[in-house]
Amino acid sequence: MLEAILITIATASTPLLLAALGELVVERSGVLNLGVEGMMIMGAVGGFMGMIVTGNPFIGALIGVLFGVALSLLFAFLVLSLATNQYATGLALTIFGLGLSGLLGESYIGRSSTRMPVLNIPGLTDLPIVGRLLFGQDIIFYISIALVFGVAWFLFRTRQGLKLRAIGDNPHSAHALGIKVIRYRYLAVMFGGACAGLAGAHLSLVYTPQWTENMTAGRGWIALALVVFSSWRPMRVLAGAYLFGAVSIGQLHAQALGIAIPSQFLSAMPYVATIVVLVLISQNRRLTLLDTPASLGKSFVPDR
């Protein structure tokens, strides 16, 4: 029973972790992309379509990543090349992604899919409690964990990561030093789109191997909150994603145990937890300002 709960939590947390990690890198560059939900849903429909057409879940996941990147490039062109408002453009991107995914996925509703295979290492996968949890997961789970360490290393141990953080704090000073601000921001936004697309593909290929409209169910917004919750730190994103994943799965097990609480209230618990966490974080104004990229959400137009 415990093993099954832990595996379910890991599966539910993976999309949150991926989407939040991608957005963390985007925000570290000083760009705020509120279109995470839209990119996730496009990744979900792209992954499912790719799986149905090719019969290969790995190709489906790759197509989901490409869908996420394509939508992120649209956002990047608008906010970086045309200097549109980042808040309004991100919200429009979410609305656009939700509508387009519904259109593309209409003919795929109700169709079955092959679930992405999981790792199986004889002797290790069969270990009690931790066997399937650590050695019996799908490849996207392992990618998400590797990305946590990879992003942490990149941001705080490489020269390129230092430049990205410098851009997020003061793009004008970075530009004066010869750093290609727009190029770095484009790459950061594309990375965020790839992570969001992979997170969406995980939903339609692993979490619930099918396509239904709006299947992201607000996870993109939780991912955005996770970035703030983590104070823009990759390791804290890992902890936060699994915390929120546990809350999501907890409400399902509460329903299964027949606890006399309205199902609507239990379904709202992950979002209630999100609001509570954000309120608590906002109480420490000094810490919030210290960790927030100083130029977050502000447009930058280089001197001609």
Residue, then its C-alpha position, 0 to 999 in steps of 0.5 A: m500500500l505504501e509503495a503504491i502511494l509513493i509511486t503515485i506521488a512520484t508520477a503526479s509530481t513529475p509534470l509539476l517538477l518539469a514545468a516548474l524547472g523550465e519556468l525557473v530558468v525562464e524567470r532567472s533570465g528576467v522573463l515571466n511566461l504565464g503561458v505554462e499551462g498553454m504549453m503543457i496542454m499543447g505538449a499533452v496533445g502533441g505527445f498523444m497524437g505522436m503516440i497514436v500516429t507512430g505507435n512509439p511513446f518516445i517519439g510521442a514525448l519528443i513531439g510533445v517537447l516540440f509542440g511546447v518549444a513551438l509555442s514558447l517561440l511564439f511567446a519569445f518573438l512577441v515579448l523579446s522581438l516585439a517587446t509586448n507586455q509579458y503578462a498579457t502575452g503569457l495569458a494570451l498564450t495559455i488561452f491560445g494553447l487551450g483552444l488549439s489543443g482542443l481543436l487538434g485533439e478533437s478526433y483523439i478523444g476516447r482513443s486508447s494509448t500505449r503507456m510509456p514503458v518503465l524501467n525494470i532492473p532484475g534484483l533492484t526493481d523487486l526490492p521492497i518499498v523502494g524497488r519500483l519507486l527508484f528503479g521501476q519508473d518511466i524515463i521522463f521521471y529520471i529526466s526530471i530528476a536529472l534536470v534538477f541537478g543539471v539546472a542547479w549546476f548550470l545556474f550556479r556553477t557555469r559562466q553561462g549560468l552566471k550570465l543568465r542570472a546577471i541578465g535577470d537582475n540587470p539586462h542593461s548592465a549585461h548588455a553593456l558588458g557585451i552579453k547577448v541578452i536577447r539570445y540568452r532570453y530566447l534560449a531560456v524561453m525555449f528551454g522552458g517550453a521544452c520542459a512544459g511540453l515534456a510535462g504535458a506529454h507525461l500527462s497523456l503518455v504516463y499519468t493518464p494515457q489518453w487525451t481529454e480536453n483541459m487535462t492539465a487542470g491548472r497544473g501550469w499555474i501550480a508550476l508558476a507558484l512553485v517557482v515562487f515557493s522555491s525562491w528560484r532554487p532548483m532543489r527547492v523546486l524538487a521538494g515543492a513539486y513532491l509536496f504538491g504532488a502528495v497533496s494531490i494524491g492525498q485527496l484521491h486516497a481520502q476519497a477512496l477511504g470514504i472520508a466524509i468530506p465533499s469531493q469538490f473540497l478535496s479536489a480543490m485542496p492542491y489549489v488551496a495549498t498553493i494559495v496558502v503557501l504563496v500567502l505565507i511566502s509573501q509575509n517575508r518581504r525581505l527574503t522575497l525581494l532578495d531572491t526575485p530576479a530584479s528585472l522579472g517581467k520587464s521588457f528589454v530593448p537593446d540600443r540600436 
